[in-house]
């Protein structure tokens, strides 16, 4: 009877949906680990067939005696200045290799960033920018990861702290430091760890990742287009804006954004252009509740 019940439960279920997989390349990385030694590693992809093996080359010299299985790394004990490549082997036939990769001199990759200029807030405070949260994804479909980086102003605030902040910026970089775009979330998105969490994912399954986060009137996308009404200012300040004024800077509402619409926006990973926006849920009201 138990078997019949279990079978009936699964009989009406549809087949599981196919997983959205990144269309990545091998991601070969070589790191110098000594004067004449280098460690090489690469990806095993979710779409790779069973039985796939690999050959490792330094320049035109194959380093392994037999195709490698069981691991996706290799140590070259006679490293030179030549670059490395990894070639898949399937059914004893070697496949073409992507471009070769030079070895890193240190065990990390240094990526040059374009630090934004600081600024001055409406109450005369100054701020600078530091690199904050980051996420990796293939933004342009070339099989290589790019980075999305949040720049946080030095006057960013926690939810429990009053005060005016500078705007939050989001950059996209290639691993060589080329900046693809910059998004300015604007004055109506307060800076702070609990205000801007962003998602970078292949939401539409096209092999290129998108960015999604909370936005507001005055956000400027990576293509230079302003979302909503750029003239709106919903900050709670000493003088009336599009929000009520507060009596002094000690007021718990000072600098907070307690009025105006908020949106959930998806941006194109290649250009930073806004693709679509919807009302942000949950809303901020009540202020002392889930959304406040």
N, C-alpha and C positions, 0 to 999 in steps of 0.2 A: 504493500500500500504506500509506504514512504517513497519508494521509487516512482510510483505512478504520480504522486503529488509533485515530486521534484520535476519530473518530466513535463507535467502540465504547466508548471511555473515558467519553464524556459521555452515552451513551445511557442508562446506568443511574442517572444522577444526578437527584435531584429538583430542582424549581424552587427558586430561592433564597427564603429566608424573608423575609417583609415586615419592614422596619426599624421599630423602635419609635421614633416621633417624639414630641417634646414638643408639647403642644397650647398653644402660646404665642400671645399677642396680638402686635400690631405693635411693641410696645416703643418707642413714640415718645419720643425725648429731644430737648429743645431746650436749647441752652447759649448764654448771652449771650457774644459774642465782641468786643463793642464797645458804645459808648454807644447806637448805633442799629442794631446788627447782631446776628443770632442764627443759629446753625447748628442745623439740624434733621435728625435721622436716624431711621431706622426699619428694621424687619426685613423681609427677603424670606423667606417661609416655604417649607419644602420641599414643602408641599402646594399652593402657589400655581399656578394654571394658566398656561400659556404665553400671553404677550401682555398680562399684567397691567400696568397703569400706575397712576400715583398723582397725586392733587391735594393740595396743601398749603394749609391755611387758617390765617390768623391771625384768631382770633375768627370772624366771618362772612365775612371777605374772602379770596377765593381769590388766591393769590400767583403761581401759574404760569400762563402764557398757554395752554399746551397740556399735556395729561397727560404726566407724567414717566416716561421709560423709560431703562434703561441704568444707573441709579444709584438708591440709596435714601437720598439726602440732598439738602438744599436750603439755600441761604443767603439769609436775609431781610435785605435791605439797609436796610429801614425799620422795624426792630423797635420795638414799643411794649410796654406792660405786658400786653397781651392774650395768652391762651394759644393753643397750636397744636394742630391735629389733622391727620391724614393719612387721606384717603379713597381706597380702591382704585377703579380704573376698569377695567371689563371689557366689551369689545365696545361701547365708547363710552357705557356706562351707569355712572354713579357709584354706588358702594355706600355703605351707612351707615358712619359713622365711630364709633370708640369715644370715650370721654370725652376732652376736650381736656387738654393737658399744659402747665402753666406753664413758662417758661424758667428754668433754673438761673442764678443770679447768678455762679457760679464753675464751673470745668470738672471738678467732681467732686460726688458726692452724699454728704453727711454723714449717717450713720446713728447715732442715739443708742443706746448699748449699756447693759445693766444689769450692771455689773461686780460679780462675786460678792465677798462679804466674805472676807478672808483667814482664817487659822487658825493653830493651834499643833499640832505633831506630838507623838507620844508621848514623844520625847526632848527636848521643850522648844523645838525650833526653830520659828520663825515663818515664814509665807509669805504672799504676796499673789498676785493673779492678773493676768495680762496676756492680751490677745487674741492668739490664735495662728492656726493654720490655719483656712481657711474654704472652703466650697463653695457654689455657687449652683444652685438647682433650684426647680421649681414644686412646692411641698409640698402645696398644697391644691386644685390643679386649677383655679385662677382665671385661668390664662394669664399670670400675672406671677411673676417670680422671687422666692423667699425665700432667705435665707442660713442655713447651718448653720455655727456658729462654735465652735471648741474654745478653752476657757479653760485655760491651762497655769499651774500654780503656780510661784512663783519658785524653789522648791527642786527642780524637775524634774531628772531624772538621765539621763545617757546609759547605755547598756548596760554600758560599761566603768567606771562609777562606782558605788560603794556609797553607801548612805544612804537615809533615809526621806523620802518625798515626801507632799505633799498630794494630794487626789483630783483627777482630771481631770473637767471638766464640759463638756457639749455643749449649746449653746443654738440655738434656731431663731428668726429674726427676719423680720418683714416689712420692706420697704425704708423704711417710715416709723418704724421702731424698735420696733414692737409685738412683744413676745416671745411666741412661741407655746407654748414649753415649754422645760424644762431637764432634762437627763439627768445624773445623778451616777454616774460609773463605779465609785465606791467605793474602799475601802482596798485591795482585792485586785487592782486594776489600777494598776501603778506609773506615775507620770508621767514622760514622756520622749519625745523625738522618734521613737524606734524602737519604742515600745510601742503607741501609738494612732494608726493610720491609719484613716480612716473613708471609706466610700463613700456617695454620695448619687446615686441613680439610679432610673429607672422599672423596677424589677425585675419587676413583674408586668404591666406594660404598660397600667395602668388610667388613665394620664394624671396620676397623682400620684406624686411621688418618695418613696422610702423611704430610710432611713438604715441602714447596716450597719457593725458594728465588733465588736471583741473585748470581751467582758464577763466577769464573774466573780460568785461569790457576794457579795451585798451591793450590786450595781449597782441603782440606783433609776431606773426609767424616767420618761418625761415625764408619765405619769399618776399618779405617786407609788407605783407598785407595785414591791416589792423582788424581784429575781431571785435564785433559789436561797436559801441559808441566810444571813441577815443576821448571825448570831452568829459566823460563821467569820472567823478572822483568820489568813491564811497568810503574813504578813510574817515575815521572819527577824529577830528582835529579841533583846535581851539576856536577856529572860525568855521562857520557853516560851509559845508561842501554839498554834495548830493546826499549826504548823511547828516544827522543832527550834530551840532557842536557839543563839545564837552567843556566843563568849566576850567580845568587845569590839567597839567601833565601827570598829576598823581592819580587822576581818575582811571579806574580799571579799564575803561573803554578806549582810552587814548591810543591812537595809532592802529587800533583794530579795524577790521572791515566787517561791519555788522549789517550792512544793507547792500542792495544791488544783486543782480543775477550772477550765478556761477554756472559754468558749463563744463562738460566732459568732452574734450576735443581729441580727435585722432589726426595725427600729422603724417604726411608722406615721408618715409625714411630717406628717400633720395634727395629731396629738396627742402624738407621742413615745412612745406606748404600745408595749411589746414585742409583736411579732406571733409570732415563732418563734425558737427557739434550737437550736443543734446543737453538738456538741463541736468545739472550735477545732483546726484542722489547719494547720500542723504543731504537734505538741506540743512542750513546752519541753525534753524529754529527748532526747539528752544535753545537758547545760547548755552544753558547749563545742561543740555541733554547730549544725545549721541552726535549730532552734527555741529555743535557749538565749539 
